[in-house]
Amino acid sequence: MKKLFLIMFAVLFSTSAFAGGWSNLLTVERVFTEGKTDLIVIYTSGGIQRTDGCIANTWIFEADNESRRNRAYSTAMAAIASGKKISFWYADTCSAWNYHGATSIQLHK
């Protein structure tokens, strides 16, 4: 009975281990592409640490092809130029350098 209770407790209160989804609205502070890997690195403000071990307001956009990478970079640059906010689709894992990993980006009014 104790074992069953512990398992139920662990399952009910560990949902953040499977978290992920859209971030809150963020302000883009700066963007760059890393030289060797061509990752898009985006620094924001207004965010929180979403995953244990990741650094708040630091994102790496991971694209599976050049076209997606170009669109994501353009979206981040448009956010800087227009002053609009963005949000990221993220998984509950840290990417390179303990930055949050993102696979989608949205531009908001």
C-alpha positions as CSV (number, residue, x, y, z in Angstrom):
1,M,0.0,0.0,0.0
2,K,2.8,2.4,0.8
3,K,4.5,1.6,-2.4
4,L,1.3,2.3,-4.4
5,F,0.9,5.6,-2.5
6,L,4.4,6.7,-3.3
7,I,4.0,5.8,-7.0
8,M,0.7,7.7,-7.2
9,F,2.3,10.7,-5.4
10,A,5.3,10.7,-7.8
11,V,3.1,10.6,-10.9
12,L,0.7,13.3,-9.7
13,F,3.3,15.8,-8.6
14,S,5.9,15.3,-11.3
15,T,4.0,16.6,-14.3
16,S,6.6,19.4,-14.7
17,A,9.1,16.7,-15.7
18,F,7.0,16.4,-18.9
19,A,6.3,20.1,-19.3
20,G,6.7,22.1,-22.5
21,G,4.6,24.4,-24.6
22,W,4.5,28.0,-25.5
23,S,6.5,30.5,-23.5
24,N,5.1,33.7,-22.2
25,L,5.5,36.8,-24.4
26,L,9.1,37.9,-24.5
27,T,11.0,40.9,-25.7
28,V,14.0,40.1,-27.9
29,E,17.1,41.9,-26.7
30,R,19.7,40.5,-29.2
31,V,20.1,37.7,-31.7
32,F,23.2,36.0,-33.2
33,T,24.1,32.9,-35.1
34,E,26.8,30.7,-33.7
35,G,29.7,30.2,-36.1
36,K,30.4,26.5,-36.1
37,T,26.9,25.1,-35.7
38,D,24.8,27.9,-37.2
39,L,22.5,27.8,-34.2
40,I,20.3,30.8,-33.7
41,V,20.8,32.2,-30.2
42,I,18.2,34.6,-28.9
43,Y,18.4,36.6,-25.7
44,T,15.1,37.9,-24.3
45,S,13.7,39.8,-21.3
46,G,10.5,39.2,-19.5
47,G,10.9,35.4,-19.1
48,I,11.6,32.9,-16.4
49,Q,13.6,29.7,-16.0
50,R,11.3,27.1,-17.6
51,T,13.4,24.0,-17.0
52,D,15.7,23.2,-14.1
53,G,19.3,23.8,-15.1
54,C,18.4,26.2,-18.0
55,I,19.3,29.9,-17.9
56,A,16.3,32.3,-17.9
57,N,15.8,34.5,-21.1
58,T,18.3,32.5,-23.2
59,W,17.1,30.5,-26.1
60,I,18.6,28.4,-28.9
61,F,16.3,27.9,-31.9
62,E,16.9,24.5,-33.4
63,A,15.8,24.0,-37.0
64,D,15.8,20.9,-39.1
65,N,16.6,22.7,-42.4
66,E,18.0,26.0,-43.7
67,S,14.6,27.4,-44.7
68,R,13.2,27.1,-41.2
69,R,16.3,28.5,-39.7
70,N,16.1,31.5,-42.1
71,R,12.4,32.1,-41.2
72,A,13.1,31.9,-37.5
73,Y,16.0,34.4,-37.7
74,S,13.8,36.8,-39.7
75,T,11.1,36.5,-37.1
76,A,13.5,37.3,-34.3
77,M,14.9,40.2,-36.2
78,A,11.4,41.5,-37.1
79,A,10.7,41.5,-33.3
80,I,13.7,43.7,-32.6
81,A,12.9,46.1,-35.5
82,S,9.2,46.4,-34.7
83,G,9.4,46.2,-30.9
84,K,6.8,43.4,-30.9
85,K,7.0,40.4,-28.6
86,I,7.7,36.8,-29.4
87,S,7.0,33.4,-27.9
88,F,8.8,30.1,-28.3
89,W,7.6,26.5,-28.4
90,Y,10.0,24.7,-26.1
91,A,10.5,21.2,-24.6
92,D,11.4,20.4,-21.1
93,T,15.1,20.1,-21.8
94,C,18.1,22.4,-21.9
95,S,19.9,22.9,-25.2
96,A,23.6,23.8,-25.7
97,W,25.2,26.0,-23.0
98,N,22.2,25.3,-20.7
99,Y,20.0,27.6,-22.8
100,H,16.3,26.7,-23.4
101,G,15.8,24.8,-26.6
102,A,13.0,26.1,-29.0
103,T,11.6,24.6,-32.1
104,S,9.0,27.2,-33.1
105,I,8.7,30.9,-32.8
106,Q,5.7,33.3,-33.0
107,L,5.6,37.1,-33.4
108,H,2.9,38.9,-31.5
109,K,1.2,42.3,-31.6
